[in-house]
Amino acid sequence: MDEKKYRFSNNKFNVQTWGEFNSIKTNKLIFIFGAGYGADFYFQNHSDDIVGIIDNDESKHGHRIDFFVDEISLKRCKEKKVLDVSVLKQYKNDNLVILIANLNAAEQIAEQLDSLGISNYYSLLAMEAIKRKSIVLAKDQIVNHCLLTECTDEIESNKLIFYSTGGYFGHGKYIAEQLLKQRRNLDIVWVVTDLKIEVPKGIRLVYWKNKRKYIHEMRTAKIWVHDDMVPLYIQKQSEQIYVQVKHWSSITLKTFGFDFTTFRKDNVEIEMCRHNSKMMDYIITGSKFDTDTCRSGFGFKGEIVQAGSSRSDVLFNETKYRQKVKKHYGLDDNKKILLYAPTFRYKLGGSNIREPYETNIDYELIIEKLVNKFSDEWCVLLRLHPLVSHASKSITLLDYVIDASDYSDSQELVAAADIMITDYSSIMFEPAYVRKPVFLFAPDRKEYINGERKLLIDYDTLPFSIAESNEELTNHIENFNREEYVIKVDEFMEKYGVHEDGHASERSAKFILDLIDGTRS
């Protein structure tokens, strides 16, 4: 027996057993430390009643425990909401036993408990590791136990489950809100990765790390509406309907799906594409070009519904969202907004690791040119791609540059902005739907196009001016001619079959309601 497979640096964990834990917990107050997979595993395999669940993640505090673990916890816990560790200060050590259910930081939590004078603690992972003689096998068993459970619940005909890259935005947001306007008896479930998300009344949340609950919701929803890939461990039943809405608008610049993953030779992603391609029943697109590229990128031969870009509907309600964004950031009504939205880059040598790219854009020079060209006062909203938005916190910004990377819905920012600067992000097309000026700043143009990501459209044929330096960029701003720009954009949109009108979400919602009602031919 190889002891290295299940030994911990905390020697206390190397001798703990379930037998010892079951013996010492008698007549003691039990707390679980860690609201996640470990706690869920414990509730499914043990019958004890406990006082509550503690977690160090402040974003979990105050949320109902069944948001993170199986709802059986509500019957077995005295406290129904996730607690802060400070709750332990009101108890004596001799009266307590703490089960550390966190699978990644058990030893750090042990040190934390020691500092509080609490010595009666046990690690769920350690006891399972000793039982199975392997930490790896123990962790796999704990995390994946819910995947082995057979689903006996029936599919609910009025239930829809949405996923929009972990947040509440994108096409799904606007489709769901249209559904709420048109039908009150729908059970709309939204999969989230961020606990701070707020959604309208009529939409309920499921936390993606609560695998048991997430899988249950997926298995019992009649309609899936996703803008990203469904995980490999989720299988669709024949009576369910999978509607893919993708996470770009009616036209995208970059390859995706099979066209992208084969370029990067990413076998895991290729398998994910195959898994989803087999399950998809419909794709909602926004243009002829979008339809053609989705057939290729998703390897899809089924029915495509060309309804338009639901997430772009907000662009046709500019006043509402301009007021909302300015109020959010405390901006004066007369302030003009430049939205700068660069995309991410893949880390050199990394298979699927994204990182922000520092373009060294000269905000001061650009603002000077904007004032000279368009007059008025200007500010900049910096919007990093959601996959690397955390990096914005480490960027030193000028007073008139506002970090908008954590703003929940990028389309609202586009609606509020007067001008956009981007590089290779397909968000570039959305301001152009309502003929707002767009400028491209691409200092690494050759490197990106040749080695980073294949493009679906020749970069030089885009209707936007392209700059590889700050000097070029400011010259383009200075020489901007609106009439010429609108003509170029009109011709481009006509060429690619893009005709946005602000009513795409209504058409998409009607299509989904027809699926629910069984009237779709």
QUIKA-V310560 format. One record per helix or strand. SS is the DSSP state (~ for helix, > for strand). FROM is the first residue (numbers start at 1). LEN is the number of residues. If there is no record, write none. Layout:
BEGIN
{{SS/FROM/LEN} {SS/FROM/LEN}}
END
This chain:
BEGIN
{{~/3/3} {~/11/4} {~/18/7} {>/29/5} {~/37/9} {>/50/1} {>/52/3} {~/58/3} {>/64/1} {~/65/3} {~/73/4} {>/77/1} {>/81/1} {>/83/1} {~/85/6} {~/93/3} {>/96/5} {~/106/10} {>/121/3} {~/124/9} {~/135/14} {>/156/8} {~/170/13} {>/187/6} {>/203/5} {~/211/10} {>/221/6} {>/241/4} {>/254/1} {~/257/8} {~/267/13} {>/282/4} {>/287/1} {~/288/10} {>/303/4} {~/310/7} {~/318/12} {>/335/7} {>/345/2} {>/354/2} {~/363/12} {>/377/6} {~/386/9} {>/401/3} {~/410/7} {>/419/4} {~/428/6} {>/437/5} {~/445/8} {>/455/1} {~/459/3} {>/465/3} {~/470/9} {~/482/14} {>/498/1} {~/504/14}}
END
